[in-house]
Amino acid sequence: MHSAPPKSGYDQALRPQFHFTARTNWINDPNGLFYYRGTYHLFFQHNPEGIEWGNMTWGHAESRDLVHWHQVSNALLPDALGTMFSGSAVVDWHNSAGLQKGSTPTILLFYTAAGGTSPASTGKPFTQCMAYSTDGGATFTKYAGNPLIQELAGGNRDPKVVWDAEDGRWLMALYLDGDRFEILHSSDLLHWQKLQTVVLPGCDECPDLFPMMTHRGGRQYWVMTAANGHYVVGQMVDGKFQFSGAPLVGDFGPNFYAVQSWSDISKSDGRRIQIAWMRGGQYPGMPFNGEMSFPCVLKLHHDSAGLWLSRWPVREISRLYADRHQWNNLTLTTDKPITLAPSVGLWDVDLSVRCPAEASFTITVNGHDITYTAATEALTTMNTTAPLAARKGLVQLRILADVTSLEVYGNRGRTSVTGCVLPVAGSAGITVTCHGGNCELVKLTVHSLHSAWSTGSRPK
């Protein structure tokens, strides 16, 4: 017989301490991400009635800094059209939809009403709907004219809405079926017309669509991602998208899914911030199920490899920093591990290693190995291998280690691997070992982290 899980608090043994989790019960896809007047809003697929998937509802959490989250009342509940599947949010700054009251801009949530997934919606299709808030996102009202878009293909879902400033229109990316996505356009956010179909081989679900400038400025491009984080980069030509080449891998990890980015980040900030559901994690005996990845900044680069995105943890993680330790210019002798932290903990690790062509090195964090092999230019961790070429003879890794996850970033985010793990009993916190030749640990900085839950989770 299993003992009953704890009912409250954020201090359970397998509770992530700086990744968002619901207070209780199931979560999956991040939804409706927007920033408004100092607050980041995170909605998420949620079952408020149980620990497993079902009864899809939009949960809601708020943060002032992307680190400390406070869960508030659920935003969207199932109705006669279906349960509440994934979608997106925008702030209607210019009152395109005509729903604004007073001086407060309307906030719109676009979602899929998943017909046939509840007794009340038996026999109904998947349609695209909208809800709106006239009080800054505190409460939401479902639009009386729902659904906005009737079924285009069986199971069509996950509307992502974005403003196209160059052409003065709203765009929606919608998953159809297989590897097909539809792009629609609108002037008023209420009436939508088809623009084009986009095929992303090897991809499905949860599209994201957003404009980006290259890291050092220049031309505007458009990025489209799918649920698995794979993406294409293109431009608008004669009012339609032109994406070239096969989708690129955004993250090589086994648990990286349903990626989305925040809308309406202030121009003074200018970041494109992405988060994902870390699916597949198991949390035995816990009152919750599922967690989000740590928010990352995306940057678009253009070099000899073409156009590609880097992913890097948001700077706000420094608000959790506790102790700091640094090592410089250490020689790693073959097969002689160095222990740098004796016990398991919460870590932000940043290291640079010069690794000879015949050698490899492994950094073990909380009992989990992260290995770089120079001969194959590959990073291996969590049963996953990702390409990573040295730069000027150096390999740089950044590792975020929480209670139930590892996120590994190579060469300032050129490669990333996100995965769920469980603690390894009796393991050291951090060790480094090399094989096949001596390596030089050029620089290693380790920050231990406070729990986000214990340092204040309610927005100020």
N, C-alpha and C positions, 0 to 999 in steps of 0.2 A: 504494500500500500504506500502511495506517495503522500508525503506530508503536504498540507495546504501551503501555497506560496504566501509570502508576506503581502499585506494589502496596501501599504503606504510607504512613503519615503523614497529616497533616491540612493540609499546606502547599502543595497543588497550586494552580495559577493560578486555577482556577474553583471552589475549595472555599469555600463560605460560612464565614465566620469567627465569626459569633455566632448562627447558626441550626443546629439539629441536623441532621446527616446521618449515615448509616451509614458505618462505616469503609470498607466496600466494598459494591458491588452495589446492587440495587434496593430502594427503600422506597416505600410509599404510606400508607394510612390510619393515623393515630394510634389506638391501641387501649389498652384496659385501664388508663386513667390513674387512679392513686390515690396518696395521700400517707400515709406511715406512719412515725412516730417519726423525724421529721427528714429523710426522704428522699422526693423526688418520683420516682415510677416512670412511665416512658414505654415502653409496648410499641408495636410498629408492624408493619404488614404488610411482609414482607421476603422477598426471594428470596436465600437465602444462596449459591445456586449460579450466579447470573448477573446481568447488568446490566439485563435486561428483566424485565417482569412474569411471574410463574409460580412454581410450587412454594411457594405461600403458607405462610409460617411466621411465628410471632410473635417478632420481635426484641425486645430488652429493653435499656433504658438507664436510668441512675439519676443523680440530681442532688440536691445540697443547696440549690440556689439558683435553679433554672430557667434558668440561664445556662451553667454548666459541666456537661457531660454526660459520663458514662463508659459506654460500651457493654459489657454483660456477656453471658453465655451466652444463646443463644436459649431461649425459654421453652416454646413449643408447636411441635411438629413434626408434619407430615402423618401420618395413620394410615389404617386401613382404612375409616373413615367419610368421609374426604375430606381436602382441604388445609384449612389453618386460616384462615378468613376473619375479618372484623372482629367486635369485641365490646367488653366493658367489664369493670370490676373493682369489687369492694367489699370493705371490711374487715368481717368478721362479728363485730362487737364483742360481741354477746349470744349467740353460738353458735347462731344460728337453725338452721343446717344440721347441728348435732351432730357436727361433724368436728374440733373443737378438741382439741389434745393439750397438756396442761400449761396454763401461764398465758398462752401466746402466742395472740392471736386468729388465727383462720383468715382467709386472704385468698383470695377466690374470683375466678376469671376465667371469664367467660361468653363463648362464642365460637360461630361457625357452623362446623360441619363441612360443607365444601362437597363433597358427593358428586358423583361424575362428573367431577371436575377432575384426577384422577390415575388411572393404571392400576389401582392398588389399590382405588379406590372406584368403578369403572365400574358404572353402572346404579343407584347409590344416590342418594337425595334430599339436599337441604339440610336439616340438622337442627341443633337448638340444644343445645350441650353445655357442660360445666363442668370446670374443673381447679382444684385448690386447693393452697395452701401452708400448712404448719404451722410454717415456720421464718422467718416474717417476709418472705417474698417471694424468698428465695434460690433455692428450687427449687419446682417445681409437679408435681403428680400428677393425671392425668386421672381423673375420677370413674368408678368401676366401673359405675355405673348409666346412663351415657350411652347414647343421647341423652336429655336431659331433656324435650325438646319435639319431637315428630314434625313432619313437614312440614305447614304450614298453607296454603301457597300455593307454587307453583313458584318457586324462587329466594329464598324468604323468608330473611332474614339480618340480621346486625348487632344482636344483642341488647344493649340498654342497661338496666342494673339500677340502681335507686335506692330508698332507704328513704323511706317515707311515714310521717313521725313522727306526724302528726295522726291517721291511721287505724290506726297500728301494723301496717303490712304492707309487704312488698316489692312493687315494681312493675317491670315490664319493658316497654320500648317496642321493638317488633320491626318491621322493614320487611317488608311482604308482597309487593306488586307494584304497578305503575303509580304512583299517588300515595297508596296506602293503607298505613296502619300499624296494627298491633294493639297494644293495651295489655293486659297480663296481670298477674295478682297472685298472691302466694304468702305463706304464713306461715313457710315453712321453707327457701326458696331452692331446693328440690328438686322440688316439685310445683306446677305452674302451671295457672291457670285463666284463660280469656278474660274480659276486663272490657268492652272496647269497641273499635270500629274508629274510627280518626281519619283523615280525608282532608285532605291538605295539597296543594292545587293547585300544580303546577309544581315539586314536590319529590319526591325519592326517596332511598333508602338512608340508612344511618348515622344513625339518630335519636339525639338526646340529650334527656334529660328531667330537669329539676331544679327544686326550689322556690327562690323568691327573694322577698325583701322589697324594697319600693321603696327607692330610695337614701336617703331620709330617714325610713325606718321606716314602720310601718303594717301593712297587711294582707299576708298571704302570698299570692303568686301562683305559678303553675307556668309554666315556659317549656319549649317543645318546639322543637328545631331539627332540620333535615334536613341531608343531606350538603352542600348548596350554601350552608349557613349561614343560609338563610331561617328565620324563626321565627314562632311564635304565642305569645301570652300569654293565660292563662286562670286559672280557679279550679276547685277541686273542689266539686261540688254533688251531694249525696246519693251520695257515693262514686264519682262519675264526673267526668271532665274536661269542662269547658265552655270551648272556645276560640272566640273570636269574630273575625270579619274575615279577610281574606286574609293569607297569610304576609307578613311584613315582611322587607326585605333586611338581612342582618347585615353583609355586606361586598360592595362592588360590583366587586371585583377579578376579573381573568380567571383567576387560579390558586388561588382559595380554595375548598377542598373537604374533605369528610370531617371536619367540625368535631366536636370532642369536648371535654369539660371534666373536670377532676380531681374525683374523689370523695374524701371523708374529709379535706378540708382542716380543720385544727384550728379549733375555735370561737373561739379567741383571735385567729386570723387572719381568718377569716370571708369570704375572697374566693372568688368563683367564677371560675376561671381556665380559659381556653379556648385551644386550639391547633388548627391545621388542617394538612393536607397541601397544599403548594404544587405542585399538579399541573401538568404541561405544561412544566416547565423543561427545557432541554436543556443538557447539560454535555459538549460534545465532548471526547473524549480522557481523560475522568476515570474513576477506578476505581469511582465511585459514581453513583447515579441517583436524584434526588429529595431534597427537603428539607422540613422543617417550618417553619411560620410562627413568628414570635416570640410567646411566650405573652402573652396579654392578659387583663386583668381586665374582667369584665362587670359593669355596674351597671344596675339597672332604674329607669327614670325614669317619672314620671307628671305630665304637664303638659297644656297646651291641645291638644297633638298626640296625646294619649292615652298609652298605655303603650309604651315603647320601650327598647331596650338600647343602651348605649354600650360601646365597646371601647377599651381604653387599655393600652399596654405595661406589663408588671409593673415595679415600682420597682427590682427587682434588676438591671436593666440598668445602673444607676449603678456597679455593681462593675467594669464594663469601661471607665469613663470615663478618658480620658487628658487631653489638653489641652482647655481651655474658653475660648471667645471669645464676647464679647457686644457687640452694637451696639444703640443706642437712638436713636429719633427721627431717622432718616435720611430725607431726601426722595429718592424715586425719580423721576427725570426721565424723561419719555416717551422710549422707544427708546434709552436710555443705560444699558446693563447695568453692574452693579456686580459685580466678582469678589471673592468673600469667601474662597475657598479655591482655590489654584492647581492642585491635583492631586487625582486620584481617591483616595478613601479610604473608611474605615468611619465612618459619621456617625450621630449623633442630633441632629436639627435641630428647633428650636422657634421659630416666628416668628408675630408678630401684625402684620397690615397693615390700614391704613385705605384702602379702595379706593373712589373715587368711582363713581357709578352708570354713568358712561360709559366706565369704564376696566376694564382687566384687568391681572393681573400674573402673571409666570412665574418660578418658582424652578427652576433646572436643577441637578440633583444627579447627579454622575458621568455627565453627558451625557444625562440623561433629564429631560424637561420635565414640570413639574407646574403647571398653569395654572388660575387662578381668574378667572371672568368675572362681574362684578357684575351686568350686565344680566340674565343668565339664572340667576344664583345657582347656578352649576355649577362643579364641580371636574373637570378633565380631565387624565388621565394614563394611560399604557400602553394607549392606544386605548380607554379607558373613561371615561364621564362619570357623575358622581355628583352628586346634589343637595346643596347646602350654602348655607344662608341665613346672611348676616352677623348678628352679634349686637351690638347697640348700635354698629353701624357698623364693627365689626371682624371680620376673618376670621383665625382661628387655625389653623395647620397644624403638625403634628408629623410628621416624616419619619425613618424608620429606613432606612438605606442600607447593604446588605451587598454582597458581591462579585457576587452573582447575584440580588438582589431589592431591591424597594422596597416599603415599607409606609407608607401615608399616612393620617393621621388628621386629621379636620377638626372644629374646635370641641369639643375635649376628647372626641373619640370619637363625636360624633353621626353622622359618616360615616366610613367607612374604605374604602381601596382597597389590595388586596394583590396583588402580581404578581411574576413572575419576569422578570428582564432579564439581558442580557449586558453586560459592560463596553464602553464606547465608547472606543476608542483615541484618545489625544491630547486628551481633553476635560478641562476644568477640573473642580475638585471641586464648587464651589458658586457659582452666579451668580444674580443677581436682576435682572429687567427688568420694566418696566411699559409699557403701550400705551394710547393713547387718552386720556391724562390723567395727571397726576402722582399718585403714591401716597405714603403715609407709612408707612415701615417703623417701626412703633412700638417693636418689640422683636424682637431675633433672638439666640438663644443656640445655639451650635454646640459640641457635644462630639465630639471624635474618640474613637474606640473602640479598645481593645486587642482582639486576637483572644482569643476564649474558649478556644481550644485551646492557646494559648501561656501562658495565665494559670492553668492547672491544671484538668484535666477530670475528675479522680477525686474522688468525694465524700470528704470528710474524716471 
